[in-house]
Amino acid sequence: MTAGPQPAATLLPTEPNGVEMVAKFFRALGDPARLRLLEFLLHDEHTVTECVAHVGLSQGRVSTHLGCLSDCGYVQVRREGRFAYYTVTDARVAELVLLARSLAADNAAALAACMRITPTT
């Protein structure tokens, strides 16, 4: 038999600033461009140029987003000559992205109607 959800108090970090760190963890994922980049990098490493072509943003914006994802530990960079290759650092990131997609699909009507969180532009 599977237990139901645990109370949040037992799931969230108890150390000082622990909840703030979890919130920061999710804020890093809160940008559509960063999510598109993560999904693109889930199965293979790619250069910035390939990422630019995939997400359709300028090289500067893509580099900024990749820098954020790298600083937050979601992706790592491997340098080879003048090229930088980005890849997801942890398989759990793929699980998290897929779970988020599934939850969003299951809650699409509620998310569309939600007026408290506005979409980023």
Summary of the structure (lengths in Angstrom):
residues: 121
radius of gyration: 16.6
end to end distance: 44.0
largest distance: 54.0
contacts: 269
relative contact order: 0.12
helix: 56%
strand: 12%
